[in-house]
Amino acid sequence: MRLRRAAPWLLVAPTQCLLLAIIGLPSVYVVWLSLTQSSYGAKPVWAGLRNYRVVLGDPYFWQAFVNTLIVVNAVVYIELALALGVALLFAGGVPLRRLMISLVLAPYAVSEVVAVMIWRYLMDPDIGPLTHALRAVDLPIVDWTVSPASALTLVGLINIWSNFPFTFVLLYTGLLAIPGELYEAARIDGAGTWAEFRRITLPMLMPAILVAVLFRLIFAFRMFTEVWLLTQGGPARSTELIALYLYITGFRYADFGAAAAIGCLMLFGSFLVALPWLRRAQQGMFSDA
């Protein structure tokens, strides 16, 4: 009897041990490192909360934090709206659907570095094809990597383009899973297109939306490649995001304790940003139960 009760735990024990080794122990080490003063060739010295006080007192941290909040929220919700619209279009039926789906998913097969270099070439103020197209219609030319606002806008566009397939697949598969009988019954009752979307599509699609938003908030909060390859945080560190601020602190200034503290603050910040969606998911699970 005892062996039968312990059998489920024994079956999942290898996976739990693997997760503990890969995620749990490094996380504990990072928290401990954030409480020490550490650098190259130096033995870590206990510093308590000093690293947190230094980081939170640095104006560059708050600038990077505000930039991250703006970019992350804009990227996630614009991407969600676009993916929902395209998913509804595909669910309604499009010609050459397999080819069109392949085109939509193509950006996910391109590495982030290649994607940034392609977009940087397209937006180049001298030789970029999009720049020539703007000149052809007498529109002003913008150097996307000089102005902080335009640089962060380009960072967001690249991130949306690269991760759009992920959100699209989640929402599209969620739409395909909705029973067609619900729409037939709604039409018999005289419901219009907007009523069908508001009363059937959106509630039934909410679990997929929750998963998409949660994952994208977490991933977008770690955005690094785009801004590093475009501006490296310039001009005057005005386009830094939290992940880049962590990188500069840890590898340019060799302050590993402060970098670990920034990592812990990133985790806490991403949790706060995702908290409303986590609570919504929890409420949905309890209501289903």
N, C-alpha and C positions, 0 to 999 in steps of 0.2 A: 504493500500500500504506500509506504513512504517513497519507494523507488518510483512508483507510478506518479505520485504527486511531484516529485523532483524532476521527472523526465522533461517537461517543458523548459524548466530552467537550465537543465544540462544542454538542451538543444540550442538555446540562444546564448549560452555562456561564451563560446568562441567569438561570436560577433561582438558581444558586450566587452570582452577583454580587448579585442582589436580596437573598438571605439575608444576605450579607456587609454590604450597605448598611443593612439594616433591623435586624439582630440583632448582627452582629459588631462593627461600628464603635461603635455606642452602648455595647455591653458594655465595650469597651476604654476608652471615655471615662469610664464610671462607675468602673471600677477606678482609672484615673488620678485622677479627682476624689476618690476615697476617700483618696488619699494627699496631699491638699492641704487647706488651710484656706480656705474659700470662703463668701461670703455675698453679699447684695444689694449691687450697686454696688462690690464689692471684687474686685480682681484675685486669682485663686487663687495661694496661696503654698504652696510645698512644705512638707509637715509630716511626711512619712514615715508611720510607723505610729501616730502620735499619736492619730488618730481612733479607731482600733481599740482602743487602750488606754483611751481615755475611755469608749467605748461598753461595752466588756467590764467596766469598773469601775463602771458605773452599775447600782445595784440595780433600777431600774425596767426596764432591759433584761432582766435575768434573770427578773423577775416576768412580763414580757410573753412571754418565751421559754417559761417553764413553762406559762403559760396557753395559748399556741399549741399546744404539744405535746399537752396534755390534750384540748383542743377538737378538734384535727385528727385525732388517733387515734380519739377517740370518734365523731366525725362519719363518718369514712371507713368504719370497720368496722361500725358500726351500720347505716349506709346500705347497705353491701355485703350484710349479712345480710338486711335487709328486701327489697332488690331481688332477691336470689336467691330468696327465698321467693315473692314475687309473680311472678317470671318462671317458676318451676316451676308455680305455680298456673295461669298463662295457658297454658303449654305443655301442661298436662294437659287444658285445655279449660274455658272459662267461657262462660256465655250472653252474647249481645250483645258478642262479643269486640271488634269494631271500636269500639263506643261506649265500652267499658271501657278500651281502650288510649288512646283520645282523652282520657278523664278522667285517666288516669295521666300522660299527657304534658303536660297543661294547665299545670302549674306552670312548665315550661320556657319557656312563652310569656309569663310575667309577669316584668317587670324586677325586679331586686333591690330597688330603692328602693320600688316599689309593694308588693312582697311584705313588706318590713319594716314598712311603714306599716299594711298589713292586719293582720299579726300583732300589732303594737303596739296596734291598736284592739281586737282580739279579747281581748288579755290585760290591757287597761286595768283597774286595780283598782276604778274607780268605775263605768264604763259598759260595760265589755267584756262581750260575750255569754257568753264562757267563764267570766268571773267570776260572772255571774248564775247560770250553770248550777251552779257550785261552791256558791254560797250556797243554791241550791234543795235540794241534797242534804246540807246542813250540813257541808261540807268547809271547811277553813281557806283564807282568801284570801291569796295571795302577791303582793307587788309585785315583779314580775320585774325591774324596772330598778333596784332599790335594793340588794338583796343580791348580792354578786359571784358567788356560786355559782349563784343562780337566773338572773342576767343572762346568764352564759356558757352555761347550759343552754338558755335561749331562743335565744341566738345559734346554738347547735348545731342546735336544732330547725328554725329558719328555713333554715339552710344545707342540712340534709338534705332538707327539703321542696322547696327550689328546685332542687337538683341530682339528686334521686332519679330523674327521667326519664332522665338521661344514663346512669347506671349500669344502670337497668332495660333500656334499649334494647340496650346492649352484651351483657348476659347473656341476654336473651330471644332475640336473633338468634343468639347462640352455641348456645343450646339447640335452636333450630330447625335448625341446621346439623348436629346429631348424627344419623347415619344410624339410622333406625328398626330396621334389621336387627340391630343390636347388641343392642337390648332384646329382640327376638324370640328371638335365640339364647340370651340370658341366661335368659329365662323357660323355654325348653325345657330348659335345664340345671338348672332349679329354683331360680333366684336370686329372692330377695324384693325388696321395694321398696328397703329400705336398702342391700342389696348392689348393686342396680342403680345407686343414686345414688353409692355409694362407689367402685365399680369401673368405672363407665362415665361417668356424668354429670359427676362432679367432675374426673376426669383430662381428659376431652374439653373441658370448659369452662374449664380452667385458663388457656389463652391469653387468653380474654376477661376473666377475672378479673384477670390480671396487668395488662392494658391499663387496665381500669377503676380498679384501685387506684392505679396509677402516676399517671394523669391526675388523679384526685381528691386524692391526696396533694399534688401540685404546686399544684392550684387552691386547695385548702383552706388551704395554708400562706400564701396571699396574702389571706386573708379580711379584709375591711375594712368593707364597706358596712353589714353587720348591726350590728357593735358601735359603729360611728360614729353611726348613726342612733338606736340604742337608748340608749346610755349615754355616748358620746364618751369612753370610757375610765374614767369615774367609777364609784363614788365613790372619790376619792383615787387615781385611776389604777390601781385594783385590777382592772379588767376590760380593760386594754389587751392587744392582740395585737401581734405584731411589725410587721405592716403599718401599724397605727395609730401605733405608737411611731415608725416611720420618718416618717410624715406629720407628726406633731407636731414631731419634730426638724427636719425640713426646712422646713416652712412656718410653724410657729408660732415656732420659735426661729431660723429662717433659717440653720441650720448645714448647708450643702449637703454639705460634706466628710464630716461625721458621718453624714448621711442616706445618702450613697453607700456608706459603710462598712457601715451597717446592711443596705443592699440586697445587698451582697456576702455578708454573713453569713447573710442569708435564703436566698440561693442555695445556700450551703454547707450550711446546716441542712436545707433541703428535699432536697438530694442525700443527706445522711446518713439522713434518714427513709426515702427511697425506695430506698436502696442494697440492702437485702435482696431487694426485689422486682426490681430491675434485675439482680442476680446470678441470681435464679431465671429471669428471662427469657433471660439470656445462656446459661445452662445448657440451657434448652429449645431454643434455636436450634442449639447445637452438637450436642445429641443428635439433633435432626432431620436435621442435615447428615450 
